[in-house]
């Protein structure tokens, strides 16, 4: 993306991890992702949005997707900790600059 539009900011929209993922722990995955995002590893990334939603996949409840932060104590703790630690990098109000 940077090669296509080198001066454009990037927003990572709708990323997340299912709480029932058999291959990775959602809290660990989120911690790693948030640490990378806040570390300025990718300076073009100016924002992100966790896909904080759950939905039914079929008639078996255990197959449902759940990425809701408050549904998992460890995931909630990770978000609270990372946001507290990097509060200086969080902007709640959109800034619009004239072109």
C-alpha positions as semicolon CSV with decimal commas, in nm:
position;residue;x (nm);y (nm);z (nm)
1;X;0,000;0,000;0,000
2;X;0,284;0,237;0,079
3;X;0,429;0,179;-0,267
4;X;0,095;0,262;-0,429
5;X;0,035;0,582;-0,230
6;X;0,348;0,665;-0,026
7;X;0,211;0,984;0,130
8;X;-0,129;0,853;0,234
9;X;-0,206;0,744;0,591
10;X;-0,330;0,390;0,650
11;X;-0,609;0,279;0,883
12;X;-0,636;-0,088;0,973
13;X;-1,010;-0,143;0,977
14;X;-1,191;-0,443;1,116
15;X;-0,923;-0,663;1,261
16;X;-0,976;-0,904;1,547
17;X;-0,940;-1,255;1,680
18;X;-1,215;-1,500;1,769
19;X;-1,222;-1,585;2,138
20;X;-1,271;-1,952;2,046
21;X;-0,979;-1,974;1,802
22;X;-0,817;-2,316;1,846
23;X;-0,482;-2,204;1,708
24;X;-0,409;-1,888;1,904
25;X;-0,511;-1,724;2,231
26;X;-0,710;-1,410;2,148
27;X;-0,563;-1,204;2,434
28;X;-0,203;-1,293;2,341
29;X;-0,273;-1,226;1,975
30;X;-0,431;-0,888;2,054
31;X;-0,145;-0,790;2,286
32;X;0,108;-0,861;2,014
33;X;-0,097;-0,675;1,753
34;X;-0,150;-0,371;1,976
35;X;0,217;-0,360;2,077
36;X;0,317;-0,362;1,709
37;X;0,062;-0,092;1,621
38;X;0,167;0,135;1,909
39;X;0,541;0,077;1,854
40;X;0,544;0,279;1,532
41;X;0,665;-0,033;1,352
42;X;0,452;0,083;1,058
43;X;0,461;0,464;1,070
44;X;0,205;0,502;0,791
45;X;-0,063;0,341;1,011
46;X;-0,252;0,621;1,182
47;X;-0,546;0,427;1,322
48;X;-0,715;0,095;1,374
49;X;-1,052;-0,053;1,456
50;X;-1,105;-0,378;1,645
51;X;-1,396;-0,574;1,498
52;X;-1,586;-0,589;1,827
53;X;-1,869;-0,818;1,719
54;X;-2,001;-1,171;1,740
55;X;-2,219;-1,369;1,502
56;X;-2,376;-1,707;1,444
57;X;-2,200;-1,927;1,187
58;X;-2,434;-2,227;1,192
59;X;-2,673;-2,407;1,427
60;X;-2,396;-2,513;1,668
61;X;-2,335;-2,250;1,936
62;X;-1,970;-2,350;1,977
63;X;-1,907;-2,256;1,612
64;X;-2,021;-1,897;1,665
65;X;-1,764;-1,621;1,621
66;X;-1,706;-1,395;1,921
67;X;-1,457;-1,110;1,902
68;X;-1,624;-0,892;2,166
69;X;-1,359;-0,753;2,399
70;X;-1,577;-0,754;2,711
71;X;-1,663;-1,122;2,667
72;X;-1,314;-1,227;2,775
73;X;-1,146;-1,108;3,096
74;X;-0,793;-1,148;2,958
75;X;-0,872;-0,967;2,634
76;X;-1,037;-0,684;2,829
77;X;-0,728;-0,661;3,049
78;X;-0,499;-0,644;2,743
79;X;-0,696;-0,358;2,587
80;X;-0,715;-0,163;2,913
81;X;-0,345;-0,210;2,978
82;X;-0,231;-0,122;2,625
83;X;-0,460;0,182;2,606
84;X;-0,342;0,305;2,948
85;X;0,021;0,251;2,852
86;X;-0,014;0,428;2,517
87;X;-0,272;0,691;2,608
88;X;-0,053;0,961;2,455
89;X;-0,099;0,798;2,113
90;X;-0,477;0,766;2,130
91;X;-0,682;1,040;1,972
92;X;-1,055;1,028;2,029
93;X;-1,149;1,326;1,812
94;X;-1,097;1,334;1,438
95;X;-0,860;1,603;1,319
96;X;-0,928;1,736;0,973
97;X;-0,656;1,934;0,805
98;X;-0,727;2,154;0,505
99;X;-0,577;2,042;0,174
